Amino acid sequence: MDIKRAKQEIKDTVEAYLLKDDFGEYKIPVIRQRPVLLMGPPGIGKTQIMEQIAKELKVGLVAYTITHHTRQSAVGLPFIKEKEYGGRPYSVTEYTMSEIIASVYEKIEQTGIREGILFIDEINCVSETLAPAMLQFLQGKTFGVHRVPDGWIIVAAGNPPEYNKSVREFDVVTLDRLKKIDVEADLSVWKEYAYRQGIHPSVISYLELRKENFYRMENTVDGKLFVTARGWEDLSQMIWVYEELEKSVDRDVIYQYIQHRTAAKDFANYLELYYKYKTDYKVGDLLEGKWDAVTLQKIRSAPFDEHLSIISLLNSKLGGLFRECYEQDAYVGKLYGYLTRWRDSQEALTLEDIQKTARRDLKEQKCAELLTKEQEHTMIRVIDTLTRFTTLLKGDSTVKESDKVREMFGEEKQELDILTDHISKELENAFLFLEAAFGESQEMVAFVTELNANYYGIWFVQENGCDLYYRYNKGLLFDERRQGVIRQMDEMESMFNLGIR
């Protein structure tokens, strides 16, 4: 299955394991709560989905890569203790608490959350001395003599043997005690993640043309050649930063992340073309409704891969605006919530009290590790604004506090409204440009398809509407139109393979 479905399966499993009956006991007894074993190729996001699941379910997360551990750190260190048996003293070997189990208790103390996920990565790549302890851990949920606390679900991840020479096969006795999920790399699912994470548009549009280069693992006489989803994401981050620093991303830089010579060279050539299209077609002007007959003729006579690159540039620019609007909306909504609390207190609380409450909320939620980076940034903005409001109120005694706060909040809301109107117009202009250039074509279908893959784009349309989107989105209901896009992309792929441009 793909990583998105695997995430949902694990999420459902955790919810099922943590469900309690009327007596406060787990409906599925702890002894029947099989550890989840997530098996799949490296670099497809196994660790990231665990972080997402923990935040979404508001449970704790302790994550370990077990290959970094020795038997002693996993099981505990031996020490001698005097005990009495049958009236006679004996020296007995006992063990300190496992570092891993201790970390679970420390997490409970740190966050105040008593239930969570203990995630062990690379579970089948442990050393020979640690292997028996890992089997005991999966079968009995213990490290040495120390048991994983009730309410903590074990999820382990590993790589199939074709990806790692150090892999150890699990026996049937162990596998029969696990809930095994096999996961594979899937470009269409990764694209949804890529848009939300802000992956560089050149990477997304390139992989649409060369799907086989999304994930590759090959053994050759020159060694192992590979491309992973993690590699593309890390390269994307470097491209964004290099652009800001005005540095060049050449083939050598790309190969540092895409460790497959052919794929790295191919993407380097594409990236050069991508920047050329960015210069030739001023996307900002197009979204402002500025184009002429010469521009339309130029793009119509260009090859299909150039059309897709321009669509990617349009989606990239719009995607940044959609995300900005989403963040502004979240900020205004959160600010409104705190100001409502102040209003409803009927002046029992000062605005400074509300500001302190927001600071306390941020501290508590960060400590509990319940906030995404996005949510944390929203809270920081809200606190800064409440601080500014408080300062302005202190300096103006001529206006009633509630009226002044209403006025200041209105200014924040107006900024959101102006931004929303601006984006709505630019989205409409994108449709009008593509309509003028291609009509109801495969390019329009490709544009809407990419828009539908963008979390922030769908959010914006759902919140604010777009008549042209709704009109053209209906065309996606017909499979033959989607197949037409796929056929043309396949043709372009064949041309690339033959070295034709």
PyMOL commands that set and color helices and strands:
alter all, ss='L'
color gray80, all
select helices_A, chain A and resi 3-18+30-32+46-57+66-68+71-75+99-111+123-125+131-140+161-163+172-175+187-197+201-209+211-213+229-245+251-255+261-280+283-287+293-300+304-344+351-367+373-394+401-438+442-453+455-464+467-477+479-498
alter helices_A, ss='H'
color red, helices_A
select strands_A, chain A and resi 36-39+60-65+78-85+88-95+116-121+142-143+146-147+152-158+179-182+216-220+223-227
alter strands_A, ss='S'
color yellow, strands_A
deselect
rebuild
show_as cartoon
